[in-house]
Amino acid sequence: MDVKRVKDYLYWLYYQYQLVTCSYVLEPWEQSMFHTITVTVLAMVVYTAYVFVPIHVRLALQFFSQIFGPQPEEPSSITNRH
């Protein structure tokens, strides 16, 4: 891909974003406020997912391992016991 195609693709994505959010009808100062709020909310969602999702996944795994009991050992370690 050359630089012009990448640039055109990014412009197209931004145009699609403006069409979907209807921000093209806003005045420039309203657009900047809207984009600032949108980026801030998106950043907070990404940060929250980064911080809290692993904790919740770990807790869910602990919860389900308590419900279903400990996992069985591998067959090779069971047969080698004497």
OpenMM code with the backbone's topology and positions (N, CA, C; nanometers):
from openmm import Vec3, app, unit

residues = "MET ASP VAL LYS ARG VAL LYS ASP TYR LEU TYR TRP LEU TYR TYR GLN TYR GLN LEU VAL THR CYS SER TYR VAL LEU GLU PRO TRP GLU GLN SER MET PHE HIS THR ILE THR VAL THR VAL LEU ALA MET VAL VAL TYR THR ALA TYR VAL PHE VAL PRO ILE HIS VAL ARG LEU ALA LEU GLN PHE PHE SER GLN ILE PHE GLY PRO GLN PRO GLU GLU PRO SER SER ILE THR ASN ARG HIS".split()
positions = [
    Vec3(0.0846, -0.1187, 0.0000),
    Vec3(0.0000, 0.0000, 0.0000),
    Vec3(0.0885, 0.1242, 0.0000),
    Vec3(0.0557, 0.2144, -0.0857),
    Vec3(0.1319, 0.3380, -0.0849),
    Vec3(0.0686, 0.4382, 0.0106),
    Vec3(0.1379, 0.5472, 0.0310),
    Vec3(0.0959, 0.6461, 0.1303),
    Vec3(-0.0375, 0.7096, 0.0918),
    Vec3(-0.0577, 0.7342, -0.0367),
    Vec3(-0.1827, 0.7979, -0.0800),
    Vec3(-0.3036, 0.7088, -0.0505),
    Vec3(-0.2904, 0.5788, -0.0734),
    Vec3(-0.4027, 0.4883, -0.0462),
    Vec3(-0.4334, 0.4816, 0.1023),
    Vec3(-0.3299, 0.4802, 0.1855),
    Vec3(-0.3510, 0.4787, 0.3304),
    Vec3(-0.4174, 0.6081, 0.3742),
    Vec3(-0.3695, 0.7191, 0.3204),
    Vec3(-0.4275, 0.8495, 0.3545),
    Vec3(-0.5743, 0.8561, 0.3116),
    Vec3(-0.6030, 0.8098, 0.1900),
    Vec3(-0.7418, 0.8088, 0.1427),
    Vec3(-0.8295, 0.7181, 0.2287),
    Vec3(-0.7753, 0.6043, 0.2704),
    Vec3(-0.8513, 0.5126, 0.3550),
    Vec3(-0.8813, 0.5758, 0.4906),
    Vec3(-0.7840, 0.6450, 0.5483),
    Vec3(-0.8070, 0.7122, 0.6766),
    Vec3(-0.9098, 0.8238, 0.6630),
    Vec3(-0.9026, 0.8985, 0.5528),
    Vec3(-1.0049, 1.0003, 0.5287),
    Vec3(-1.1426, 0.9364, 0.5144),
    Vec3(-1.1497, 0.8229, 0.4462),
    Vec3(-1.2771, 0.7534, 0.4294),
    Vec3(-1.3312, 0.7059, 0.5640),
    Vec3(-1.2434, 0.6510, 0.6497),
    Vec3(-1.2874, 0.6087, 0.7829),
    Vec3(-1.3395, 0.7265, 0.8643),
    Vec3(-1.2698, 0.8389, 0.8584),
    Vec3(-1.3151, 0.9576, 0.9310),
    Vec3(-1.4490, 1.0054, 0.8755),
    Vec3(-1.4659, 0.9999, 0.7450),
    Vec3(-1.5925, 1.0384, 0.6829),
    Vec3(-1.7055, 0.9462, 0.7292),
    Vec3(-1.6794, 0.8167, 0.7354),
    Vec3(-1.7795, 0.7224, 0.7844),
    Vec3(-1.8151, 0.7507, 0.9298),
    Vec3(-1.7131, 0.7821, 1.0095),
    Vec3(-1.7361, 0.8175, 1.1502),
    Vec3(-1.8266, 0.9401, 1.1602),
    Vec3(-1.8010, 1.0404, 1.0772),
    Vec3(-1.8847, 1.1602, 1.0802),
    Vec3(-2.0271, 1.1302, 1.0357),
    Vec3(-2.0425, 1.0432, 0.9377),
    Vec3(-2.1773, 1.0091, 0.8926),
    Vec3(-2.2537, 0.9308, 0.9985),
    Vec3(-2.1875, 0.8365, 1.0625),
    Vec3(-2.2543, 0.7532, 1.1621),
    Vec3(-2.2936, 0.8356, 1.2839),
    Vec3(-2.2064, 0.9253, 1.3273),
    Vec3(-2.2344, 1.0048, 1.4469),
    Vec3(-2.3090, 1.1343, 1.4163),
    Vec3(-2.3301, 1.1625, 1.2881),
    Vec3(-2.3957, 1.2870, 1.2437),
    Vec3(-2.3206, 1.4109, 1.2919),
    Vec3(-2.1914, 1.3981, 1.3130),
    Vec3(-2.1143, 1.5127, 1.3611),
    Vec3(-2.0795, 1.6099, 1.2491),
    Vec3(-2.1060, 1.5738, 1.1246),
    Vec3(-2.0779, 1.6645, 1.0138),
    Vec3(-2.1721, 1.7842, 1.0134),
    Vec3(-2.2842, 1.7763, 1.0834),
    Vec3(-2.3785, 1.8875, 1.0863),
    Vec3(-2.3469, 1.9863, 1.1982),
    Vec3(-2.2495, 1.9540, 1.2812),
    Vec3(-2.2142, 2.0409, 1.3926),
    Vec3(-2.1188, 2.1502, 1.3468),
    Vec3(-2.1193, 2.2589, 1.4214),
    Vec3(-2.0222, 2.3647, 1.3955),
    Vec3(-1.8850, 2.3171, 1.4414),
    Vec3(-1.7784, 2.3822, 1.3939),
    Vec3(-1.6433, 2.3349, 1.4289),
    Vec3(-1.6172, 2.3260, 1.5789),
    Vec3(-1.6622, 2.4232, 1.6571),
    Vec3(-1.6370, 2.4162, 1.8009),
    Vec3(-1.7185, 2.3036, 1.8640),
    Vec3(-1.8387, 2.2782, 1.8091),
    Vec3(-1.9196, 2.1671, 1.8591),
    Vec3(-1.8567, 2.0326, 1.8217),
    Vec3(-1.8001, 2.0258, 1.7020),
    Vec3(-1.7317, 1.9036, 1.6611),
    Vec3(-1.6139, 1.8735, 1.7525),
    Vec3(-1.5361, 1.9763, 1.7852),
    Vec3(-1.4198, 1.9519, 1.8716),
    Vec3(-1.4642, 1.9069, 2.0107),
    Vec3(-1.5710, 1.9644, 2.0632),
    Vec3(-1.6224, 1.9203, 2.1933),
    Vec3(-1.6745, 1.7766, 2.1844),
    Vec3(-1.7479, 1.7472, 2.0792),
    Vec3(-1.8027, 1.6128, 2.0609),
    Vec3(-1.6914, 1.5095, 2.0492),
    Vec3(-1.5892, 1.5398, 1.9686),
    Vec3(-1.4778, 1.4462, 1.9511),
    Vec3(-1.3993, 1.4296, 2.0806),
    Vec3(-1.3830, 1.5382, 2.1561),
    Vec3(-1.3121, 1.5301, 2.2837),
    Vec3(-1.3867, 1.4394, 2.3810),
    Vec3(-1.5166, 1.4571, 2.3901),
    Vec3(-1.5970, 1.3740, 2.4801),
    Vec3(-1.5951, 1.2283, 2.4340),
    Vec3(-1.6067, 1.2060, 2.3035),
    Vec3(-1.6055, 1.0698, 2.2501),
    Vec3(-1.4729, 0.9999, 2.2783),
    Vec3(-1.3624, 1.0689, 2.2544),
    Vec3(-1.2305, 1.0096, 2.2787),
    Vec3(-1.2103, 0.9848, 2.4277),
    Vec3(-1.2574, 1.0769, 2.5126),
    Vec3(-1.2439, 1.0592, 2.6573),
    Vec3(-1.3221, 0.9373, 2.7051),
    Vec3(-1.4450, 0.9229, 2.6605),
    Vec3(-1.5266, 0.8079, 2.7003),
    Vec3(-1.4644, 0.6784, 2.6489),
    Vec3(-1.4176, 0.6778, 2.5251),
    Vec3(-1.3540, 0.5588, 2.4697),
    Vec3(-1.2274, 0.5225, 2.5475),
    Vec3(-1.1481, 0.6223, 2.5843),
    Vec3(-1.0267, 0.5962, 2.6627),
    Vec3(-1.0615, 0.5395, 2.8000),
    Vec3(-1.1672, 0.5906, 2.8627),
    Vec3(-1.2072, 0.5385, 2.9935),
    Vec3(-1.2566, 0.3947, 2.9827),
    Vec3(-1.3286, 0.3620, 2.8771),
    Vec3(-1.3763, 0.2250, 2.8579),
    Vec3(-1.2588, 0.1300, 2.8370),
    Vec3(-1.1622, 0.1705, 2.7552),
    Vec3(-1.0451, 0.0854, 2.7309),
    Vec3(-0.9650, 0.0677, 2.8588),
    Vec3(-0.9446, 0.1746, 2.9347),
    Vec3(-0.8697, 0.1651, 3.0603),
    Vec3(-0.9417, 0.0744, 3.1604),
    Vec3(-1.0716, 0.0919, 3.1723),
    Vec3(-1.1490, 0.0098, 3.2652),
    Vec3(-1.1426, -0.1373, 3.2256),
    Vec3(-1.1544, -0.1652, 3.0974),
    Vec3(-1.1445, -0.3037, 3.0513),
    Vec3(-1.0057, -0.3595, 3.0801),
    Vec3(-0.9025, -0.2804, 3.0598),
    Vec3(-0.7649, -0.3255, 3.0831),
    Vec3(-0.7405, -0.3549, 3.2307),
    Vec3(-0.7979, -0.2740, 3.3185),
    Vec3(-0.7719, -0.2897, 3.4614),
    Vec3(-0.8618, -0.3959, 3.5239),
    Vec3(-0.9903, -0.3951, 3.4936),
    Vec3(-1.0850, -0.4759, 3.5690),
    Vec3(-1.1232, -0.6091, 3.5057),
    Vec3(-1.1154, -0.6232, 3.3761),
    Vec3(-1.1550, -0.7495, 3.3130),
    Vec3(-1.0671, -0.8657, 3.3583),
    Vec3(-0.9335, -0.8519, 3.3635),
    Vec3(-0.8541, -0.9661, 3.4119),
    Vec3(-0.8895, -1.0083, 3.5543),
    Vec3(-0.9205, -0.9129, 3.6401),
    Vec3(-0.9584, -0.9458, 3.7777),
    Vec3(-1.0878, -1.0268, 3.7782),
    Vec3(-1.1858, -0.9837, 3.7005),
    Vec3(-1.3136, -1.0542, 3.6967),
    Vec3(-1.2996, -1.1923, 3.6334),
    Vec3(-1.2156, -1.2049, 3.5334),
    Vec3(-1.1937, -1.3364, 3.4721),
    Vec3(-1.1296, -1.4306, 3.5736),
    Vec3(-1.0304, -1.3824, 3.6490),
    Vec3(-0.9656, -1.4656, 3.7508),
    Vec3(-1.0661, -1.5086, 3.8572),
    Vec3(-1.1492, -1.4151, 3.9033),
    Vec3(-1.2498, -1.4493, 4.0040),
    Vec3(-1.3527, -1.5482, 3.9496),
    Vec3(-1.3919, -1.5319, 3.8256),
    Vec3(-1.4872, -1.6259, 3.7653),
    Vec3(-1.4258, -1.7648, 3.7541),
    Vec3(-1.2989, -1.7722, 3.7159),
    Vec3(-1.2331, -1.9029, 3.7075),
    Vec3(-1.2225, -1.9682, 3.8443),
    Vec3(-1.1918, -1.8900, 3.9476),
    Vec3(-1.1873, -1.9451, 4.0828),
    Vec3(-1.3248, -1.9955, 4.1252),
    Vec3(-1.4281, -1.9184, 4.0962),
    Vec3(-1.5642, -1.9559, 4.1321),
    Vec3(-1.6035, -2.0872, 4.0652),
    Vec3(-1.5807, -2.0972, 3.9344),
    Vec3(-1.6204, -2.2181, 3.8632),
    Vec3(-1.5330, -2.3370, 3.8998),
    Vec3(-1.4072, -2.3134, 3.9362),
    Vec3(-1.3251, -2.4273, 3.9782),
    Vec3(-1.3713, -2.4796, 4.1137),
    Vec3(-1.4265, -2.3939, 4.1986),
    Vec3(-1.4827, -2.4399, 4.3253),
    Vec3(-1.6111, -2.5185, 4.3021),
    Vec3(-1.6906, -2.4763, 4.2057),
    Vec3(-1.8161, -2.5457, 4.1765),
    Vec3(-1.7892, -2.6836, 4.1174),
    Vec3(-1.7007, -2.6913, 4.0198),
    Vec3(-1.6771, -2.8168, 3.9487),
    Vec3(-1.5655, -2.9000, 4.0099),
    Vec3(-1.5054, -2.8540, 4.1161),
    Vec3(-1.4014, -2.9311, 4.1838),
    Vec3(-1.2667, -2.9153, 4.1177),
    Vec3(-1.1660, -2.9733, 4.1809),
    Vec3(-1.0313, -2.9622, 4.1238),
    Vec3(-1.0215, -3.0407, 3.9935),
    Vec3(-0.9346, -2.9950, 3.9074),
    Vec3(-0.9147, -3.0623, 3.7798),
    Vec3(-0.8390, -3.1928, 3.8028),
    Vec3(-0.8727, -3.2979, 3.7298),
    Vec3(-0.8002, -3.4247, 3.7461),
    Vec3(-0.6561, -3.4106, 3.6993),
    Vec3(-0.5710, -3.4908, 3.7602),
    Vec3(-0.4310, -3.4874, 3.7207),
    Vec3(-0.4157, -3.5523, 3.5840),
    Vec3(-0.2997, -3.5291, 3.5235),
    Vec3(-0.2743, -3.5891, 3.3930),
    Vec3(-0.2592, -3.7401, 3.4085),
    Vec3(-0.3007, -3.8181, 3.3100),
    Vec3(-0.2946, -3.9644, 3.3210),
    Vec3(-0.1530, -4.0171, 3.3448),
    Vec3(-0.0531, -3.9533, 3.2900),
    Vec3(0.0832, -4.0040, 3.3065),
    Vec3(0.1283, -3.9942, 3.4514),
    Vec3(0.0863, -3.8896, 3.5231),
    Vec3(0.1270, -3.8770, 3.6626),
    Vec3(0.0490, -3.9732, 3.7519),
    Vec3(-0.0710, -4.0134, 3.7120),
    Vec3(-0.1498, -4.1082, 3.7914),
    Vec3(-0.0925, -4.2494, 3.7769),
    Vec3(-0.0548, -4.2880, 3.6565),
    Vec3(-0.0061, -4.4242, 3.6338),
    Vec3(0.1342, -4.4457, 3.6875),
    Vec3(0.2118, -4.3403, 3.7077),
    Vec3(0.3487, -4.3552, 3.7553),
    Vec3(0.3587, -4.3597, 3.9068),
    Vec3(0.2506, -4.3512, 3.9778),
    Vec3(0.2549, -4.3563, 4.1244),
    Vec3(0.2710, -4.5007, 4.1706),
    Vec3(0.3630, -4.5226, 4.2605),
    Vec3(0.3810, -4.6567, 4.3192),
    Vec3(0.4081, -4.6460, 4.4645),
] * unit.nanometer
topology = app.Topology()
chain = topology.addChain("A")
for resn in residues:
    res = topology.addResidue(resn, chain)
    for name in ("N", "CA", "C"):
        topology.addAtom(name, app.Element.getBySymbol(name[0]), res)
